Amino acid sequence: MFYNYLITAWRNIINNGIFSVINIFGLATGLMSCILILLFVRQETGFDTWLTNHDRLVRMHTAYSMPGQEPFETVRSAGSMMPAIRDYAKSEIETGVRFIQSSMSIRKNQDAFPERITMVDGSFFDVFDLPFVHGNKASSFTKPMDLVITEAMAVKYFGKTDVIGETISICCLSGDVITLPVTGVVKDLPDATHLNTELLVYLQPKLFAENDGTLNTWTSLNVYTYFKLKPGVQPAQAQERINYWMNNESPLREMFARRLEGSAGTQVTDLVRQRIMPVADLHLHAKRHAGNMPDLTPMGDARMINTFILVAGLVLLIACINFMNLATAKASKRAKEVAMRKVLGASRKQVAIQFLAEAVALVFISLVFAVAAVELVLPFYNQILGKDLALNLFAEPGLLLSLLGITLAVGVCAGIYPALYLSRFLPGHILKSSKSAEPASSVKLRTLLVVFQFATSIVLVVATLVVYGQTVFSNNADVGYQSYNKLVLDTSTAGDNLASLKQELLNLPEIASVVYSSESPTQDDENNNYFKLLEQAPAGGTNESILLNYHNMDYGFFEAYQVAPLAGRLFDQDYGSDTIKPVEHSADTPGKASIILNMSALKKFGFNSPEQAIGKTLESHIRGRQHLTIIGVVPDLHFRSIKFGIRATVYTLNPARFRVANLSFATNDLPGLITKIEQVWKRTVPMQPINLQFLSEMMAAQYQDEATTAQLFLVFSFLAIVVACLGLYGLSAFTVERRTREIGIRKVMGASIADIVRLLIWQFSKPVLLANLIAWPLATYAMLNWLEAFPYRISSWWLLPICLAVGLLSLVIAWSTVGGNAAKVARKNPINSLRYE
């Protein structure tokens, strides 16, 4: 019997050529979408689950919520937190480890290679039990400055993996070249990990003895802190213990005593929160704690995962609807077959199984085409996502079984309604009437399903255009400074060569200016400090210390970026008093320097105009206690992505913190310019790799997530439209076929080809118009919510022309799809149409 089902199913697939092609193509497209999303989701949701005891590993994130100040969130924490919490919460925490990452260079023969070095506590392998290839965790970290590397690093620098006892020279630690012994080699980390730790150094605390902002601090957030919980302890229990320590026994109680006294009922955790998150959740969920700060590796987005699961499901659902619509529409063609089967003794169950088997067979045929399509488009898909996904069905039984299960479920879901619908035909009625009168309810259901298909497609297209429009808006928004023809050169490894490097670069005719700074636009390292107004604050202002973001700029920085002051002046060498100089902490006399504020910082102190702030003095501790005279006020600048809005920021002139050179150039020969800059770098800073980027590319990279989302929406919305149009084409072809005699009679009665085409087009325009009316409010609501995440965004009024344009496009597509079939039949000779059976 099963063989008979298959033979019958195959014959019906072959005999209904055009409808079978439409169904197979639609279902293959839907399955292809599901496979692509499945590959992406499988990797994104599998991050760090390969780690031993991953369910016991957590990371601590810090958030400041000071009254009257912008919240500050990061996935990092203060250096003193880990040992204090580890020792206090011994009942919940087994051990902990801190990460400090730095970009350095490794010297090999006469070459230098840029690498990221991760300095960690000696307890690293007690927390992260990485598999060793050579050595073991007991012998690898026995003393500070021991080095453990991955297999890839070992092969890169030594050409083999057994390199214990070899040495690697790193530049620079505390300004010196350090030779580190390799004491262990671990396996290469999988792609699905947030860890970026190919070179692990057992950190030497004395390296940071002169830098209170790294290890010996309760407030500066420069390390990544991990804990390993004791067996059976849940993260919520550890969180409760940490909160108790913060509020009752931590040093922060005294540090924030004045703020706590001024507000009854306020606790330390209302101002400073230490939140732990399971390591396996970091990739997809750390973004909500990260603010503007990056993680060890690029973060994923759980919302994007859920969105594209939904989109792929909708594309597949549209394909299933095509099958249901075409199967029920063709019911009249198979009514006699059903009647004869029942007359010959077949039960309704057997008839239903027959039609269900046809649906499942069709879906499995579609699966073959879908897998082939995935192999073809996977390189382009990887390019969009920036990943290296692969489809290895036979190497991964779990993936194969999941795919087969999805295919079977799709076959059953697509075929269950047609099977039940067709199997209910009564043989007496069918054989007596010589035809199958299709009930009105079936026609209405098909119309509703077409409405759903097009409504879904329209929502996806509107979403695509809005996301793309916001990305274009972000990339072209007025950021407050001139960002064209700018190069950013990392000078953190240049040492004492900044002056000679600058002069050499200025000697190039293509270079208009070279100015140093602590970071360039887009490089926001969240430098924060407290600033206090020493004069009487204006009405509505404050003399309390305010936590503000600050950047360090060289002479000529604002001029290079074409930023004019709103009041006062910019940093000027002629004054000779703008630079911050170091002051001993024990000194009675503060240092004196100059400072520039942006408008948002101005408002924090209560000034009503830029002119009112000029000449006033702020006190802060930057290289010792400093009295900083406000010499200028500049407009608010988008130093970071407009996604994060404007922050109150002050600008100081502190050469000790210069890390980048901002190069303005005037030439179209960019490859030639890059070559000349590289030559200057090699002469001035030998044995250090150059790190040079175009500012325009750095700014575009800030919106890479939105660009990726827009591209994926474009792809899947296009697929949804194609599948929906295929279904509409199939239904129109069937409708035209059924109304052939009617068309012939109309032509005999004087109707023109245009009249007939308009009649049929209007019939199929109604569900598309209804789909627009349903889709527009849904799309508008969803995209307004999405745009809320952007402080600066396209006007919501843009949704109106976008919806109208997409609505018109959907009608044009529907007319094009239906019009071809209608015109083909309308051009036939009426005599042939009236002979139609």
N, C-alpha and C positions, 0 to 999 in steps of 0.2 A: 504493500500500500504506500509506504514512504517513497519508494522508487516511482510509483505512479504520480504522486504529488509533485515530485521534482520534474518529471517529464512534462506534465501539464503546465507547471509554472514556467519552464523554459520555452514551451511553445507559445504561451501567451506573451512572454517578454519579446520573442521574435516577431510575432504577428502584429503587435502594437508598437511598431518601430519608433515613430516620433515621440510617442508618450513614454516609452521605455527609456529613450535617450534623455528626455527631459528629466525623468525621475532619477536616473543613474547620475547624470551630471549634477543635479541639485543635491542629492544625497552625498555624492562624493565631495562636493564643495563644503557641505556642512560637516562631514566627517574630517576633512582636511583641516578645517578651522579648529575642530575639537582636538585633533592630534597636536597641532601647533601650540595651542594654549596648554594642553596637557604637558607637553615637554617643558614649557616655560614654568608652569605652576609647580611641576614635580621638582625642578631644581630650586626654585625660590623657597618652597616650603620645607626643603630638606637641608637647609643650612645648619651646620654644626651638630646635627643629630648623630654624626659619626663619632663624635668625641666620647671617650670613656666617661661614664657617669655624667653625661650631659644634663640630665635632669637635676643634678645637684650643683651645677655651676651657674652663678649669677654675676651680673656686673652692676656696679653702683653708678647712678647718674645724679647730677647736682642741678638744682634749680633755685635761683634767687627770686624772691617776690617781695621786694622792699616797697613800702607804701610810697606812692607818688612817683615811682620809677617804673620803667618798662621791665617786665619779667625777663629774666635771663636764664636760658636753659642750655644744657650741654650734656653730652654723654661722658664727660670727663669728671674728675673730682680732685680734691686737694690732696697733696702728697702725704700729709700726716694722718689722714682719715683711715687708711687701710690698717696700719699696725694698731691704732687705738681701738677701732671697732673689733678687729680680730681678737684682741686680748680681752676686750670687755665681754663680747658675746661668745664665750667659749662653749656654752651649752648648745649654741645653734651653728656656729661657724668652725669648721675644721682648720682651715688655713686660708690665706689670701695672697695676692700677688699684684704688683703694680707694673704697668707698661709705660715706658717713655720712648717715643719714636722720634728719630732725627734723620734728616737727609744728609748723608755723608758720601764720601767717595772711597773706593777701594783701589789701591795702587797695585798694579801687576806689571812688572817689567817697566817699560817706559810709558805705559798707558794708565789712564784713570777712568773708573766706571762709576756712575752715580748709582747708589743703592740706598735703601731705607733700612736703618739699623734699629732694632728694638732692644732696648735695655730693660731688663726685668729683674725682680728679686730672685734670690736663690731658691725660693719655694715654687718657681714656675712649674717644674715638672711634677710637683705634688698636686697642682691644680689641673694642669693640662698634661695628661699622660700620653704624650705623643709617641708613636712607635719608632724605635731606634733601628737604624741599619748598621751602624757601627758605634760602639760604646753603649752606655746605659745611663739612666737618670741619676744613679748613685755616684758614678765616676765623672759625669760630664760637668756638673756645676759644683766644684769643690772649693772654689775661691773666686773672688771678684775678678772680672775681666776675662773669665773663661768664655769661649765662643762655641756655640752649637749652630750648625748650618744644615740646610736641606740638601738632598741629593742633587737637585738642579744647580745649586750654588757650588757644590763640590766639583761637579763636572765642568761648570763654567770656568772656574779658576784653576782647577788642577787636572782636569781631564779624566778623573776617576772619583769613586765614592769613598774609598778607604783612605781618608786623609787625616786621621787622628795623629797629632804631633806636628802637622804642618802649621804655618802661620799666615795670617792675613794682616796687611797694613791698612789702617783706616785713618782717614783724615777728615775732620780733625776733632779731637776731644780736648777741651780746654786749650785750644789753639795749637796742639801738638799732634804729630803723626804718632799713632799708637800701633804697636805690633801685638796682635792677639793670637793666642794659641788655640787651634781647633781641638776641642775635647770631645766632640760627638757629632754624629751625622744622623738626622732624622729623615723619615720618608717625606716626599713632597706632599704638601697639603692639598686636599681636594679643592676643586673649584668652588664647591658649595661650602665656603667658610668665610666668616667675617675677619678671621685672623690674617694679618699680612706680616708674617714673622718668618722670613727666610734666613735672617741673620740675627741670632739671639745672643745677647751679651749679658753676662751676670754683672749687674750694675754695681759700680763702685760709688758709695754715697759721698765720698770726699770730693768727687768730681763736681758735686752740686753744693759744696759747702759755702761758696760765695754767692750762691743764687738762692735766696730765701723763697723764691716763687715756684720752686719745683718740688722738693721733698719736704722741707721743713716749713710748711705753711698750712693754715687752716682755711684760707680763703682763695688763694690763686689756684686755678683749675687747669693743671697741665699734665695730669697722669690719667691713665685708664686703670680702674680698680676692679679686680675680680675676687670673688670669694667662692670657696668650695664648702657647701653646707654639709653638716653631718647627716648620716643616713637617717631617713625618716622625717627630717626637718623640712617643712614647706617654706617657700619664699615668703609667704605672709607672716609666718612666725618670726623669721629673721627680720623682716621689715618692722614688725612691732617692737622688737628688741632694739633695733637701731633708732627708732623714733624715741623710745624711752631714754636712751643714752643722750641723744641730741637735746632733749628738753630738760634733763635733770642733771647730767654729769659731764657734758661736753664743755670744752673751753669756750665754745661759741656763746654760752650763757653770759659770760662776762663781756665778751667782745660786743655783744648786741644789747648789753644791759640797759643803755639809755633808751633804745627803741622799745624794749620790752616794758620798761617802767612807764613809758608814755602812753601805752595802750593796754588797758585792763583786759586780761584774758588771753593776751597774745603769747604764743609760745615760740620757741626757736624754730620749730618746724613750719610755722606760718611764714617765716622769713627765709629760711634755708631748708630745702627738702633734699634728703638723700634717698633716692628711690632705686630699688633693685629690680632687675629684670632678668628672667632666665636667659641664658646664653642662646638657647635654641630659638628664642623669640627676637633676638636682636636684629637680624637682617630685615625682617618685615615690620617690626614695631618700634625700633629705636628712634625712628624719624620723629615720632611724636614727643620725644624728650630732647631732641638734638638742637632745636632752634636753628641757628644759622651755621652751626659748627659741623664739620665733617666727622665721619667715623674712620676706623682703621681702613675700611674698604667702602666703596659706594653702597649706600643703603637701598634696600628695596622698599616697596610701597604696597602694603596689604590692600589698600583701597583699589589700586590699579589691578592687582591680581583678581579681586572680586569682580571688578568691572568687566574685565576681559573674559572671565569665566561666563559671566552673564551674556556678553556679546556673542561668544562662540555658541553658547546654548541657544540663543535666539536665531542665529544663522541656521543651525541644525533644525530648530523647530519650524522655521520657514520652509525648509526642504521637506520635512515630514508633512506639513500642511499641503504642499504641492502634491505629494503622493495621495493624501486623503482626498483632496479635491478632484484630481484626475481619475482616481479609482471610482469614486461615487458618480462622477459625471459620465463615466463609461459604463455605468451599471446597466443601462438599457441595452447595450451591445452584448451583455453576458447574461441577461435575464433568462433567455431560453435555455442557456447552458445550465443555469442553476435549476430551472424547472425540470429539465430532462434528468439531471442527476437525482433530484428528489423522487421523480416518478420511478426511476430505476432502483430506488431503495436507499439512497444516501440520506443520512440524517443531517439536521442543521449543524450539528457539531462537526461532522465530517466536511461539510461544505465550508464552514468557517475556517477549519484547519487548512483546507486547500488554499484559500485566499491568504491566510496568514503565512503559510509557507512561501507563497509567491512574494509576499512583502519581504520576508527575511532573506530569501534568495537574492532579491534585488538589492537589498542593503549590503549583503556580503560581496556581491559583484562591485557595488559602489566602493566598498572598502579597498579593494585591489587598486582601483583608480585613485582613491584618496591617498594611499601609501605612496604610489608612484608620484603623485603631485607634490606630496610633502618633500620627497627627496629632491625634486626639481626646485622648489621654492625655498628650501631650508637655508641655503647660503645667503639669500636676500633677507630672509627673516632674521638670521643671526646678525647681519649687518645693521639692521634697524635696531635690534636690541643690544648690540655690542656684546654678544655672548657667543659661545661655541657649543650650541646644542646639537645633539646627534640622535638619529632614530636607529636604534639597534634592537629590533624586535626579538630576534632569536638569541641574542646575548643577554637579554633581560626578560626572563619569563614573566615577571610581575607586570611589566609594561604590556607584553603581548596579551596576557590574560585580561588585563583591564580593558584593552582595546576591543578584544573579542566580546567581553561583557557589555561594553557600551554599544557595540554594533548590534548585538542580539536585542538589547533593550530598545534601540532605535527601531529595529525591524518590527518588534512587537507593538511599540507605541504607534508607529506609522500605519501598521496594517490592521490593528484591532478594530477600529471603527469601520473601515471598508468591509472587513470580514463579517462583522456582525450585521452590517447594513445589507450586504448582498445575500447573506445566508437566510435572511428572513423572508425572501420572496416566496409567495404562494404559487405552486405550479398551476393550480386551476385557473387562477386569475390571469397569469402570464400566457398560458397556452390558449385560453379562450379569447383574449383581447388581441392576440398576435403582436402585442407590444408591451412595453413596460412604461406605464404612466409614472413619471417621476413626481413624487409628492412635493408640494411647495416648501415644506420644511427643509428638505434636502437642499433646494436652491438657496434658501435663506442662509442655511449654515455655510454653504460654500461662499456666499457673498460676505458673511461675517469673517470668515477665515482670510479672504482676500484683503478685507479691511485691516485685519490684524497684521498681515504680512507687510502691507505698505505703510501702516502706521509705525511699525518697528523700523523699517528701512528709513523712513523720514526722520525719526528721532535720531538714528545713528548719523545720518548725513548732517543734520543740524548740529549735533554734538561735535562732529568732525570740523565743521566750519568755525564753530565758536572756539574750540581748542586751538585751531590753527590761527584764528584771528588774535587770540590772546597772546600766542607765542610771537607773532609778528609785532604786536603792540609792545610787548616787553622788550623785544630786541631793538625797537626803534623809539622807545620812550626817551624823553628828555631827562638825562641823568644829571644835568647840571654842569657838565664839563665836556670838553672836546675830546672824544675818544678815538678819533681816526688818526692814522699814521703814527701809531704808538707801538713800541716794542718794550717788553718787560724782561729785564735781565736779572737773574738771581745772583746776588753778590755776597750771599751768606758765607761762601767759602773763599772770598777774595782776601780776607785778612787785612793787612795794612796797605793793600795795594789800591784802595779806593781812589785816592787822589791821582795816581799815575794812570789808572784805568780810565778815569773820567777825561783826563787830558788827551789820552790816546784816541778815545772815541770821538771827542770834539774835533780832532784833526781830520776826521773823515768828512769830506765835503757833503755827503748825504745827510749827516746828522746835524739837526738844528739845535738841539739842546740835550743835556744829560743831567737829570736831577735824581737825587737819592731820596729814599723814604723807607719807613719800616715795612710797608706793604704797598702794593699798587691797588688800584680799584679792582674789585672782585676778590682780593685776598684779605678777607676780614678775619683776623686772628682773635677777635674779641678781647682786645686790651682794655681793661677797665680799671679805674682808680677813683678814689674819693677826692672831691674838690669842694672847698669851703670858701664862700664869699666873706672877705674880711671887713668890708665896709658895711654900713647899715643897708639891709636889704630893702628894695622898693616895696611899696604896699602890695601885698599878695605874694611877695617873694619869701625867701627863707635864708637863714644863716646856718642852717644845718649842713653837714657834709652830704654831698650828693654823689652817687656812683654814676660816672660818665664814661663813655667810650672815648679812647684817645688814640690818635695816630701821630707819628713823628715824621715831619716833612723837612726837606732841605730848602735852602734858598732857591727860589725860582720854581718851586713845585706848582704853585697855583697859577703862575704865569704860563708855565708849559701846558697846563690843562685849560688855559683861558678862563680862569675863574677870577672875577673882579670882586673886590670887597664891597659890602654894602655900606660899611663905615670903617674909618680908621685906615690902617695900612696892612701890608703883608710883611712877611719876614724879609729883612733887608740887611745886607752886610755892612752898609754904611753906619748903621746904628751901633753895631758891635756888642749889643747887650741882649740879643734875642735867644742865644744858645743856652740850654740847660747844662750846667756844670755840676759834677758830683760834689756832695756835701757830706761830711762825716755825720753819722747818726747822733753823735754826742755833741755836735757843734751847737752853740747858743744862737748863732746868727744864721738865719736861713739863706739859701741861695736865691739869686734874683734872675729872672728870665722873662720871656714874653710868651704870650699865648693867644691863639685865635679861636673863636667860638663859631659854631654854626647857629642858625636861627633857633633850632630846637633847644640847644643848650642855653641860649640866651633866655628863652621863656622859662626854663627850669628855675632860674634865679629871680624871676619876676620882673626883668627889665621890659619896658614897654616899647623901646626902640633901640636899634643898633647903636645910635649915637650915645644913648644913656649909659651903655656898658663900657665905652672906651675909657681907659685909664683906671678902671677898677682892678682890684687885686684878688686873686684866688690863691688859696693855700692848698698844697698837695704834697705827697711824699713820692717823688720821682727822683731816684738817685739822691735820696736824702730829702730833708724838708725844704720846700721851695715856695717862694712868693712869686706868683706869676701874674704879670701885668697884662690885662686884656688890651691888645694893640689893634685888633681888627675883628670884624664880624663878616662871615661869608655866607652865601645861601646854603640851604640844605642840599647836600650832595648824596646821590645814590651810590655810596661806596660799595654797597653789596647789592644783591639782586633786589629788584623792586618787589619781589614776593614778600620780603621781610620789612618793607617800609623804611622810614627815616628814623634814625636814632639821634639823641642828643650827643654831640661829639665835640671834643676840643682837639686842637692841633698844636703840637709843640715841636720845637727844633732840638732834637736830641740825637746827635750823630752816633752815639754808642749803640743805638737801636736800628741803624740803617741796615736793611737787608736786601733791597732791590734797587736797581737803576731804571729810571723811566726815560726811554729814548724817544725823542721826536724826530721823525725823518721826513725827507722830501725827495722821493725818487720813485720811479715805477719799476726799476730793476731790483726787485726784492731778492731774488736769488743772489745777485751780485753783492747786495748790501749785507745779507746774512753771512756770506763768505768772508767779507772784510771784517765784520764784527767778530767772527770766530777766530780770525787771524790775530786780531788785537787781543782777544782773551787769551789765546795760547801764548802770546809773547809776554803778557802782563801777569797772568795767573797760570803758570805752567803746572802740569800734573793735576789739574782740577777740571772735570768735565763741565762744559757750558750748559746752562739751562736758559733758553731764550724762547719767548713766546710773543705772538701778536696779541695785543690787548683786545682786539675785536674778537678773536677766537676765544679768549678767556671769558669775555662777556657772553658770547653765544653759548658757551658750555654751561652757564648758570641755568639755562632754560632747556637743557638736554632732555630732562624728564618730560616736559610739556611737548617738545618736538617729537619724542618717541611715541607719546600717547597720541598725538595728532596723526602720525604716520600709521600707527596700528588701527586707529579708528577709521582712517581713510581706506585701508585695505579691507577691513571687515565690513564696513558699510557698503563698499563696492560689491563685495561678495553677496551681501544680503540683497542688494538691489538686483543683481544678476539673477539670483535664485528666484526672487519674487517675480521678476519679469518673465522668466522661463515658465513659471506656473501660470501667469496671466496669458502668455502666448499659447500654452496648451489648452487652457479653458476657452480662449477665443477661437482657436482652431476647431475645438469640439462644438462650440456654439454655432459657428458659421456652418459647420458640416450638418448639424441638425436643422438649421434654418435655410437650407439650400432651396427647397421648394418655395418657401415663403419669399425668398429673394427673387426667384424666377417669376412668381406671380406679381410682385411689386414692379418688376421691370416691364412685364407685359402691360400693367396698368399705367405705365408712363413714368415710373420713378427713374431718376438718373443715377449714375454710379455714385456721384457725390452725395445724393440723398441717402442711399443705402449705407455708404461708409459712415456718414454722420450718425445714422440711426444706431449702428453697432458700436461706434466709438462712445456715444452718449451712454449706452448701456453699461459699458465698463468704466466710464468716467465717474459715475456716481459713487461706487465704493472707494475710488481713489480720493475723491473730494471729501468723503466722510472720514477717510483715514487721516487726511490733513487736519480736519477739525479736531480729531482726537489727539493727533501727534503734537500739534503746536503747543497746547498748554503743558503737556507732559515734558516736552523738550525744554520749554522755557523755564519751568520749575526746576528741572534737574540742572540746567546750565547756570541759572542764577545762584543756586546753592554752590556749584563748583567755583564760580567766579568770586564767591565770598572769601575764598582763601587768599585772594590777591588784594592788597591795599590799594594798588593802582591797576585798573582793569578797563577793558573796553566798556563803552556805555551800554547799559542794558537795552537801550533803544535799538541797538544793532540787531537784536534778536528779531525785531519785526521784519525788516527787509530780508534777513536770512531765512526766516520761516516762509515768507512769500516767495522768495526765489526758489527754495527747495520744493515748495508746493507746486509752482509752475513747472519745475523740472520733472517732478513725479508725473504730472499730467502729460507732458510732452513724451516722456518715456512710455507711458501707458498708451497714448495715441499711436506712437510709432509701432509699439508691439501689436496692437489690435488692428491698426489701419492696414497693415500689409495683408493680413488674412482676409479682412473685409473686402479690400480692393480686388484681391485675386478672385474671389467668388463672384463679386459684383460684375466683373468683366466677362464672365461666362455667358454663353448664349442661353437665353431663357429656355429654349427647347430642351437643351441638355439638363438644365436644372430641374425641369418638370418631370423628366424621366428618372430622376434620382430616387433611388430606393434606400 
